[in-house]
Amino acid sequence: SLIRSMLKFAGLPTHHIPRVPTATESEIIIPTNEEIKTYLDASPPTWKPLILTMIHAGHRPIELRNSNKRDVDLSRNIIRIRPDASRKNQFGREIPIHPELKPVLEKLLTYHPYTAPLFPNRYGNRRGRLYDFHQRYRDKAELPKRIKMYHFRHVFCTRLLEAGNDPATVSKLMGHSGPGITMRIYHHLRKEAAERAIFSVPG
């Protein structure tokens, strides 16, 4: 915190100042495969492409909303996330299109073909109220309220790390400003793996 930093600069003790967790120190939540299936089963066909794109390409919700059809390049097999799609996406990034995502994107390109948004509403305009829609389908699926729309992006990161990709590469694909957040997910996965190993040993 600012107060803690000022005290350190002045050479004064800071142990009596309570430490307030930052947003990046919040609990890492990664929906399970079963939760993903339950959620998708409860979602209408027009909503599923957004979640599948988060899972297979790591988009942030705001990046979904700001994605355009021209950001999909099927000839190069990449989906582009422009720098102006999100304040956190300073340099932009290109994500190879996962085989399971490709038919989804191909279908989207033919839906409202004369409009710019990749994920349009029924009128062909950019979608709004993404979090409201997510809550509706999450509740319909009877999943825990702790599962936020943003957490489906963690699935993309998790699968890349579990496949053995190095955190620096994963960090770039996620559009993280640095590897710190990626490493938090990496260490979370290692902790889960350690717990599974311990509990697998018969008593």
Accessible surface in RSA format (square Angstrom, percent):
REM  Atomic radii and reference values for relative SASA: ProtOr
REM  Chains: A
REM  Algorithm: Lee & Richards
REM  Probe-radius: 1.40
REM  Slices: 20
REM RES _ NUM      All-atoms   Total-Side   Main-Chain    Non-polar    All polar
REM                ABS   REL    ABS   REL    ABS   REL    ABS   REL    ABS   REL
RES SER A   1    88.44  74.7  35.37  47.2  53.08 122.3  53.06 113.0  35.39  49.6
RES LEU A   2   135.36  75.4 123.42  88.3  11.94  30.0 127.31  89.4   8.05  21.7
RES ILE A   3   109.08  62.1 108.47  80.8   0.61   1.5 108.92  78.4   0.16   0.4
RES ARG A   4    42.93  18.0  42.93  21.9   0.00   0.0  17.76  24.3  25.17  15.3
RES SER A   5    64.36  54.4  56.97  76.0   7.39  17.0  29.67  63.2  34.69  48.6
RES MET A   6   119.63  62.0 111.85  74.0   7.79  18.5 102.36  87.0  17.27  22.9
RES LEU A   7    35.61  19.8  35.32  25.3   0.30   0.7  35.61  25.0   0.00   0.0
RES LYS A   8   130.83  63.8 111.25  68.3  19.58  46.6  64.05  57.6  66.78  71.1
RES PHE A   9   193.63  96.9 162.35 100.6  31.27  81.4 171.36 103.9  22.26  63.7
RES ALA A  10    66.01  60.7  32.24  49.7  33.77  76.8  42.31  59.6  23.70  62.8
RES GLY A  11    66.64  82.2   0.00   N/A  66.64  82.2  35.65  97.8  30.99  69.4
RES LEU A  12    96.70  53.9  89.03  63.7   7.67  19.3  89.93  63.2   6.77  18.2
RES PRO A  13    78.67  57.3  65.75  59.9  12.91  46.9  77.77  64.2   0.90   5.6
RES THR A  14    20.37  14.5  16.79  17.0   3.58   8.5   1.02   1.4  19.35  29.2
RES HIS A  15   160.30  87.6 123.41  85.8  36.89  94.4  97.53 100.5  62.77  73.0
RES HIS A  16   112.79  61.6  84.03  58.4  28.76  73.6  72.79  75.0  40.00  46.5
RES ILE A  17    37.71  21.5  33.61  25.0   4.10   9.9  33.71  24.3   4.00  10.8
RES PRO A  18   109.63  79.9  92.38  84.2  17.25  62.7 104.72  86.5   4.90  30.5
RES ARG A  19   166.89  70.1 140.34  71.5  26.54  63.2  55.73  76.2 111.15  67.4
RES VAL A  20   109.14  71.8  95.43  86.4  13.71  33.0  96.39  83.8  12.75  34.6
RES PRO A  21    98.21  71.6  82.26  75.0  15.95  58.0  82.30  67.9  15.91  98.9
RES THR A  22    78.35  55.7  67.70  68.6  10.66  25.4  72.86  97.9   5.49   8.3
RES ALA A  23    91.61  84.2  65.93 101.7  25.68  58.4  76.35 107.5  15.26  40.4
RES THR A  24    69.47  49.4  63.74  64.6   5.72  13.6  52.79  70.9  16.68  25.2
RES GLU A  25    68.21  39.2  46.23  35.0  21.97  52.3  28.68  55.5  39.52  32.3
RES SER A  26    64.85  54.8  54.90  73.3   9.95  22.9  44.11  93.9  20.74  29.1
RES GLU A  27   126.35  72.5 101.12  76.5  25.23  60.1  49.67  96.1  76.68  62.6
RES ILE A  28    19.13  10.9  11.91   8.9   7.22  17.4  11.91   8.6   7.22  19.6
RES ILE A  29    16.47   9.4  14.15  10.5   2.32   5.6  16.47  11.9   0.00   0.0
RES ILE A  30    35.73  20.3  17.42  13.0  18.31  44.1  17.42  12.5  18.31  49.7
RES PRO A  31     5.45   4.0   0.37   0.3   5.07  18.4   0.67   0.5   4.78  29.7
RES THR A  32    75.36  53.6  67.91  68.8   7.45  17.8  72.42  97.3   2.94   4.4
RES ASN A  33   109.61  75.6  98.85  95.5  10.76  25.9  33.26  80.0  76.35  73.8
RES GLU A  34   136.47  78.3 127.98  96.8   8.49  20.2  47.21  91.3  89.26  72.9
RES GLU A  35    29.84  17.1  29.19  22.1   0.65   1.6  12.17  23.5  17.68  14.4
RES ILE A  36    12.59   7.2  12.59   9.4   0.00   0.0  12.59   9.1   0.00   0.0
RES LYS A  37   132.44  64.6 129.61  79.5   2.82   6.7  99.64  89.7  32.79  34.9
RES THR A  38    49.84  35.4  45.77  46.4   4.07   9.7  30.49  41.0  19.35  29.2
RES TYR A  39     0.01   0.0   0.01   0.0   0.00   0.0   0.01   0.0   0.00   0.0
RES LEU A  40    28.60  15.9  28.60  20.5   0.00   0.0  28.60  20.1   0.00   0.0
RES ASP A  41    95.22  66.7  64.86  64.6  30.36  71.8  28.82  67.8  66.40  66.2
RES ALA A  42    12.53  11.5   6.84  10.6   5.69  13.0  12.47  17.6   0.06   0.2
RES SER A  43     7.54   6.4   0.00   0.0   7.54  17.4   0.99   2.1   6.54   9.2
RES PRO A  44    43.49  31.7  36.17  33.0   7.32  26.6  42.92  35.4   0.56   3.5
RES PRO A  45   106.28  77.5  96.52  88.0   9.77  35.5  98.04  80.9   8.25  51.3
RES THR A  46    79.68  56.7  68.09  69.0  11.59  27.6  60.27  80.9  19.41  29.3
RES TRP A  47     1.26   0.5   1.26   0.6   0.00   0.0   1.26   0.7   0.00   0.0
RES LYS A  48    65.94  32.2  65.94  40.5   0.00   0.0  21.69  19.5  44.25  47.1
RES PRO A  49    17.63  12.8  17.63  16.1   0.00   0.0  17.63  14.6   0.00   0.0
RES LEU A  50     2.67   1.5   2.67   1.9   0.00   0.0   2.67   1.9   0.00   0.0
RES ILE A  51     0.00   0.0   0.00   0.0   0.00   0.0   0.00   0.0   0.00   0.0
RES LEU A  52    40.22  22.4  40.22  28.8   0.00   0.0  40.22  28.2   0.00   0.0
RES THR A  53     0.00   0.0   0.00   0.0   0.00   0.0   0.00   0.0   0.00   0.0
RES MET A  54     0.00   0.0   0.00   0.0   0.00   0.0   0.00   0.0   0.00   0.0
RES ILE A  55     4.26   2.4   2.89   2.2   1.37   3.3   2.89   2.1   1.37   3.7
RES HIS A  56    17.64   9.6  11.88   8.3   5.76  14.7   6.20   6.4  11.43  13.3
RES ALA A  57     0.32   0.3   0.32   0.5   0.00   0.0   0.32   0.4   0.00   0.0
RES GLY A  58     0.00   0.0   0.00   N/A   0.00   0.0   0.00   0.0   0.00   0.0
RES HIS A  59     0.14   0.1   0.14   0.1   0.00   0.0   0.00   0.0   0.14   0.2
RES ARG A  60    10.77   4.5  10.77   5.5   0.00   0.0   5.02   6.9   5.74   3.5
RES PRO A  61     3.59   2.6   3.59   3.3   0.00   0.0   3.59   3.0   0.00   0.0
RES ILE A  62    80.95  46.1  76.22  56.8   4.73  11.4  78.53  56.5   2.42   6.6
RES GLU A  63     0.03   0.0   0.00   0.0   0.03   0.1   0.00   0.0   0.03   0.0
RES LEU A  64     0.34   0.2   0.00   0.0   0.34   0.9   0.00   0.0   0.34   0.9
RES ARG A  65    87.26  36.6  83.12  42.4   4.14   9.9  15.10  20.6  72.16  43.7
RES ASN A  66    30.11  20.8  30.11  29.1   0.01   0.0   5.51  13.3  24.61  23.8
RES SER A  67     3.48   2.9   2.54   3.4   0.94   2.2   0.89   1.9   2.59   3.6
RES ASN A  68     6.61   4.6   6.61   6.4   0.00   0.0   1.16   2.8   5.45   5.3
RES LYS A  69    24.51  12.0  21.26  13.0   3.25   7.7  21.26  19.1   3.25   3.5
RES ARG A  70   163.75  68.8 138.94  70.8  24.81  59.1  76.37 104.4  87.38  53.0
RES ASP A  71     2.12   1.5   2.12   2.1   0.00   0.0   0.14   0.3   1.98   2.0
RES VAL A  72    13.82   9.1   0.00   0.0  13.82  33.3   0.00   0.0  13.82  37.5
RES ASP A  73    33.26  23.3  28.82  28.7   4.44  10.5  11.05  26.0  22.21  22.1
RES LEU A  74    56.63  31.5  44.59  31.9  12.03  30.2  44.84  31.5  11.78  31.7
RES SER A  75   110.65  93.5  63.01  84.1  47.64 109.7  59.49 126.7  51.15  71.7
RES ARG A  76   130.33  54.7 107.13  54.6  23.21  55.3  54.02  73.8  76.31  46.2
RES ASN A  77    53.82  37.1  52.92  51.1   0.90   2.2  22.16  53.3  31.65  30.6
RES ILE A  78    17.91  10.2  17.91  13.3   0.00   0.0  17.91  12.9   0.00   0.0
RES ILE A  79     0.40   0.2   0.40   0.3   0.00   0.0   0.40   0.3   0.00   0.0
RES ARG A  80    71.52  30.0  70.97  36.2   0.55   1.3  30.77  42.1  40.75  24.7
RES ILE A  81     2.83   1.6   0.62   0.5   2.21   5.3   2.45   1.8   0.39   1.0
RES ARG A  82    37.30  15.7  36.69  18.7   0.61   1.4  23.86  32.6  13.44   8.1
RES PRO A  83    73.83  53.8  65.81  60.0   8.02  29.2  66.03  54.5   7.80  48.5
RES ASP A  84   109.68  76.8  77.46  77.1  32.23  76.2  50.58 119.0  59.10  58.9
RES ALA A  85     1.82   1.7   1.58   2.4   0.24   0.5   1.71   2.4   0.10   0.3
RES SER A  86    11.04   9.3   3.15   4.2   7.89  18.2   6.16  13.1   4.88   6.8
RES ARG A  87   242.59 101.9 205.66 104.8  36.94  87.9  90.47 123.6 152.13  92.2
RES LYS A  88   139.48  68.0 122.70  75.3  16.78  40.0  84.53  76.1  54.95  58.5
RES ASN A  89     3.88   2.7   2.49   2.4   1.39   3.4   1.39   3.4   2.49   2.4
RES GLN A  90   131.79  73.7 109.72  80.2  22.07  52.6  39.09  83.2  92.70  70.3
RES PHE A  91   171.32  85.7 143.62  89.0  27.69  72.1 147.33  89.3  23.99  68.6
RES GLY A  92    19.42  23.9   0.00   N/A  19.42  23.9   3.41   9.3  16.01  35.9
RES ARG A  93    23.13   9.7  10.34   5.3  12.79  30.5  20.44  27.9   2.69   1.6
RES GLU A  94    74.39  42.7  57.26  43.3  17.14  40.8  24.89  48.1  49.50  40.4
RES ILE A  95     2.74   1.6   2.74   2.0   0.00   0.0   2.74   2.0   0.00   0.0
RES PRO A  96    84.02  61.2  77.75  70.9   6.27  22.8  77.75  64.2   6.27  39.0
RES ILE A  97     6.90   3.9   0.00   0.0   6.90  16.6   0.32   0.2   6.58  17.8
RES HIS A  98    73.33  40.1  68.35  47.5   4.98  12.7  45.04  46.4  28.29  32.9
RES PRO A  99   105.33  76.8  89.24  81.3  16.09  58.5  95.30  78.7  10.04  62.4
RES GLU A 100   115.77  66.5 101.08  76.5  14.69  35.0  37.96  73.4  77.81  63.5
RES LEU A 101     0.31   0.2   0.22   0.2   0.08   0.2   0.31   0.2   0.00   0.0
RES LYS A 102    67.16  32.8  67.16  41.2   0.00   0.0  30.10  27.1  37.06  39.5
RES PRO A 103    77.06  56.2  70.28  64.1   6.77  24.6  71.14  58.7   5.91  36.7
RES VAL A 104    28.68  18.9  23.35  21.1   5.33  12.8  28.10  24.4   0.58   1.6
RES LEU A 105     0.00   0.0   0.00   0.0   0.00   0.0   0.00   0.0   0.00   0.0
RES GLU A 106    75.38  43.3  70.63  53.4   4.75  11.3  22.55  43.6  52.83  43.1
RES LYS A 107   155.89  76.1 149.74  91.9   6.16  14.7 101.03  90.9  54.86  58.4
RES LEU A 108    17.51   9.8  17.27  12.4   0.25   0.6  17.51  12.3   0.00   0.0
RES LEU A 109    45.24  25.2  34.79  24.9  10.46  26.3  34.79  24.4  10.46  28.1
RES THR A 110    99.77  71.0  81.49  82.6  18.28  43.6  70.14  94.2  29.62  44.8
RES TYR A 111    87.97  41.1  83.57  47.5   4.40  11.5  74.13  55.7  13.84  17.1
RES HIS A 112    56.02  30.6  45.45  31.6  10.56  27.0  33.40  34.4  22.62  26.3
RES PRO A 113    79.39  57.9  58.09  53.0  21.29  77.4  58.37  48.2  21.01 130.6
RES TYR A 114   212.88  99.4 176.35 100.3  36.53  95.1 135.83 102.1  77.05  95.0
RES THR A 115    41.52  29.5  31.64  32.1   9.88  23.5  37.63  50.5   3.89   5.9
RES ALA A 116    52.85  48.6  39.11  60.4  13.74  31.3  47.33  66.7   5.52  14.6
RES PRO A 117    11.39   8.3  11.39  10.4   0.00   0.0  11.39   9.4   0.00   0.0
RES LEU A 118     0.01   0.0   0.01   0.0   0.00   0.0   0.01   0.0   0.00   0.0
RES PHE A 119     6.55   3.3   1.58   1.0   4.97  12.9   3.76   2.3   2.79   8.0
RES PRO A 120     6.88   5.0   1.44   1.3   5.44  19.8   1.44   1.2   5.44  33.8
RES ASN A 121    39.67  27.4  37.46  36.2   2.21   5.3  18.40  44.3  21.27  20.6
RES ARG A 122   185.34  77.8 163.76  83.5  21.59  51.4  59.43  81.2 125.91  76.3
RES TYR A 123   151.01  70.5 123.53  70.3  27.48  71.5 102.13  76.7  48.88  60.3
RES GLY A 124     3.44   4.2   0.00   N/A   3.44   4.2   0.31   0.8   3.13   7.0
RES ASN A 125    88.63  61.1  85.40  82.5   3.23   7.8  21.79  52.4  66.84  64.6
RES ARG A 126    75.00  31.5  62.30  31.8  12.70  30.2  22.85  31.2  52.15  31.6
RES ARG A 127    22.92   9.6  22.01  11.2   0.91   2.2   2.37   3.2  20.55  12.5
RES GLY A 128    31.95  39.4   0.00   N/A  31.95  39.4  22.16  60.8   9.79  21.9
RES ARG A 129   147.63  62.0 124.79  63.6  22.84  54.4  70.31  96.1  77.32  46.9
RES LEU A 130    10.89   6.1   7.80   5.6   3.08   7.8   7.80   5.5   3.08   8.3
RES TYR A 131   113.77  53.1 113.55  64.6   0.22   0.6  90.86  68.3  22.91  28.2
RES ASP A 132    67.87  47.5  61.07  60.8   6.80  16.1  13.39  31.5  54.48  54.3
RES PHE A 133    40.71  20.4  40.66  25.2   0.05   0.1  40.66  24.7   0.05   0.1
RES HIS A 134     2.58   1.4   2.58   1.8   0.00   0.0   2.58   2.7   0.00   0.0
RES GLN A 135    82.26  46.0  82.26  60.1   0.00   0.0   8.88  18.9  73.38  55.7
RES ARG A 136   126.09  52.9 114.54  58.4  11.55  27.5  53.55  73.2  72.54  44.0
RES TYR A 137    22.53  10.5  22.53  12.8   0.00   0.0   9.48   7.1  13.05  16.1
RES ARG A 138    11.24   4.7  11.24   5.7   0.00   0.0   0.00   0.0  11.24   6.8
RES ASP A 139    63.94  44.8  49.90  49.7  14.03  33.2  27.80  65.4  36.13  36.0
RES LYS A 140   142.24  69.4 113.94  69.9  28.31  67.4  77.67  69.9  64.57  68.8
RES ALA A 141    11.87  10.9   0.00   0.0  11.87  27.0   4.55   6.4   7.33  19.4
RES GLU A 142   157.80  90.6 124.76  94.4  33.04  78.7  45.79  88.6 112.01  91.5
RES LEU A 143    21.33  11.9  12.80   9.2   8.53  21.5  13.25   9.3   8.09  21.8
RES PRO A 144    58.32  42.5  45.04  41.1  13.28  48.3  57.73  47.7   0.60   3.7
RES LYS A 145   134.58  65.7 129.30  79.3   5.28  12.6 105.60  95.1  28.98  30.9
RES ARG A 146   119.86  50.3 107.95  55.0  11.91  28.3  55.72  76.2  64.13  38.9
RES ILE A 147     0.53   0.3   0.53   0.4   0.00   0.0   0.53   0.4   0.00   0.0
RES LYS A 148   102.52  50.0 102.46  62.9   0.06   0.1  64.14  57.7  38.38  40.9
RES MET A 149     0.15   0.1   0.00   0.0   0.15   0.3   0.00   0.0   0.15   0.2
RES TYR A 150    67.59  31.6  67.59  38.5   0.00   0.0  54.14  40.7  13.44  16.6
RES HIS A 151    20.50  11.2  20.50  14.3   0.00   0.0   3.37   3.5  17.14  19.9
RES PHE A 152     0.76   0.4   0.76   0.5   0.00   0.0   0.76   0.5   0.00   0.0
RES ARG A 153     0.97   0.4   0.97   0.5   0.00   0.0   0.00   0.0   0.97   0.6
RES HIS A 154    18.55  10.1  18.55  12.9   0.00   0.0  10.22  10.5   8.33   9.7
RES VAL A 155     4.91   3.2   4.91   4.4   0.00   0.0   4.91   4.3   0.00   0.0
RES PHE A 156    14.57   7.3  14.05   8.7   0.52   1.3  14.44   8.8   0.13   0.4
RES CYS A 157     0.00   0.0   0.00   0.0   0.00   0.0   0.00   0.0   0.00   0.0
RES THR A 158     9.95   7.1   9.95  10.1   0.00   0.0   9.95  13.4   0.00   0.0
RES ARG A 159    94.80  39.8  88.49  45.1   6.31  15.0  48.73  66.6  46.07  27.9
RES LEU A 160    35.15  19.6  34.85  24.9   0.30   0.8  35.15  24.7   0.00   0.0
RES LEU A 161    12.32   6.9   1.10   0.8  11.22  28.2   1.17   0.8  11.15  30.0
RES GLU A 162   117.11  67.2  78.26  59.2  38.85  92.5  37.54  72.6  79.57  65.0
RES ALA A 163    81.04  74.5  38.14  58.9  42.90  97.6  51.06  71.9  29.98  79.4
RES GLY A 164    66.37  81.8   0.00   N/A  66.37  81.8  35.39  97.1  30.98  69.4
RES ASN A 165    61.50  42.4  50.46  48.8  11.04  26.6   7.65  18.4  53.85  52.1
RES ASP A 166    73.72  51.6  66.95  66.6   6.77  16.0  40.99  96.5  32.73  32.6
RES PRO A 167    32.45  23.6  32.45  29.6   0.00   0.0  32.45  26.8   0.00   0.0
RES ALA A 168    57.37  52.7  52.37  80.8   5.00  11.4  54.29  76.5   3.08   8.2
RES THR A 169    61.68  43.9  59.41  60.2   2.27   5.4  39.93  53.6  21.75  32.9
RES VAL A 170     0.00   0.0   0.00   0.0   0.00   0.0   0.00   0.0   0.00   0.0
RES SER A 171     6.94   5.9   6.94   9.3   0.00   0.0   3.06   6.5   3.88   5.4
RES LYS A 172   158.59  77.4 147.30  90.4  11.29  26.9  95.81  86.2  62.78  66.9
RES LEU A 173    38.42  21.4  37.97  27.2   0.46   1.1  38.42  27.0   0.00   0.0
RES MET A 174     0.88   0.5   0.88   0.6   0.00   0.0   0.88   0.8   0.00   0.0
RES GLY A 175    12.48  15.4   0.00   N/A  12.48  15.4   9.32  25.6   3.16   7.1
RES HIS A 176    24.10  13.2   6.31   4.4  17.79  45.5   3.72   3.8  20.37  23.7
RES SER A 177   124.48 105.2  75.81 101.2  48.67 112.1  57.02 121.4  67.46  94.5
RES GLY A 178    25.87  31.9   0.00   N/A  25.87  31.9  23.61  64.8   2.26   5.1
RES PRO A 179    76.64  55.9  76.64  69.9   0.00   0.0  76.64  63.3   0.00   0.0
RES GLY A 180    46.15  56.9   0.00   N/A  46.15  56.9  40.49 111.1   5.66  12.7
RES ILE A 181    61.74  35.1  60.86  45.3   0.89   2.1  60.86  43.8   0.89   2.4
RES THR A 182     0.00   0.0   0.00   0.0   0.00   0.0   0.00   0.0   0.00   0.0
RES MET A 183    59.15  30.6  59.15  39.1   0.00   0.0  53.21  45.2   5.94   7.9
RES ARG A 184    74.57  31.3  67.49  34.4   7.08  16.9  41.88  57.2  32.69  19.8
RES ILE A 185     0.32   0.2   0.32   0.2   0.00   0.0   0.32   0.2   0.00   0.0
RES TYR A 186    65.87  30.8  65.87  37.5   0.00   0.0  31.78  23.9  34.08  42.0
RES HIS A 187    99.39  54.3  95.01  66.0   4.37  11.2  68.28  70.4  31.11  36.2
RES HIS A 188    45.94  25.1  39.56  27.5   6.39  16.3  30.67  31.6  15.27  17.8
RES LEU A 189    20.21  11.3  17.62  12.6   2.59   6.5  17.81  12.5   2.40   6.5
RES ARG A 190   142.16  59.7 134.23  68.4   7.94  18.9  31.55  43.1 110.61  67.0
RES LYS A 191   132.77  64.8 125.03  76.7   7.73  18.4  74.37  66.9  58.39  62.2
RES GLU A 192    66.57  38.2  65.58  49.6   0.99   2.4  17.66  34.2  48.91  39.9
RES ALA A 193    45.00  41.4  39.40  60.8   5.60  12.7  40.23  56.7   4.76  12.6
RES ALA A 194    55.40  50.9  46.81  72.2   8.60  19.6  54.72  77.1   0.69   1.8
RES GLU A 195    76.94  44.2  75.12  56.8   1.82   4.3  26.20  50.7  50.73  41.4
RES ARG A 196   151.08  63.4 141.90  72.3   9.17  21.8  77.93 106.5  73.14  44.3
RES ALA A 197    57.76  53.1  47.21  72.9  10.55  24.0  54.74  77.1   3.02   8.0
RES ILE A 198   119.94  68.3 114.27  85.1   5.67  13.7 114.50  82.4   5.44  14.8
RES PHE A 199   168.11  84.1 138.11  85.5  29.99  78.1 142.80  86.6  25.31  72.4
RES SER A 200    85.09  71.9  51.38  68.6  33.71  77.7  47.24 100.6  37.85  53.0
RES VAL A 201   100.66  66.2  85.45  77.4  15.20  36.6  87.12  75.7  13.54  36.7
RES PRO A 202   119.65  87.2  95.40  87.0  24.25  88.1 106.65  88.0  13.00  80.8
RES GLY A 203   126.45 155.9   0.00   N/A 126.45 155.9  77.55 212.8  48.90 109.5
END  Absolute sums over single chains surface
CHAIN  1 A    12400.3      10262.9       2137.4       7681.3       4719.0
END  Absolute sums over all chains
TOTAL         12400.3      10262.9       2137.4       7681.3       4719.0
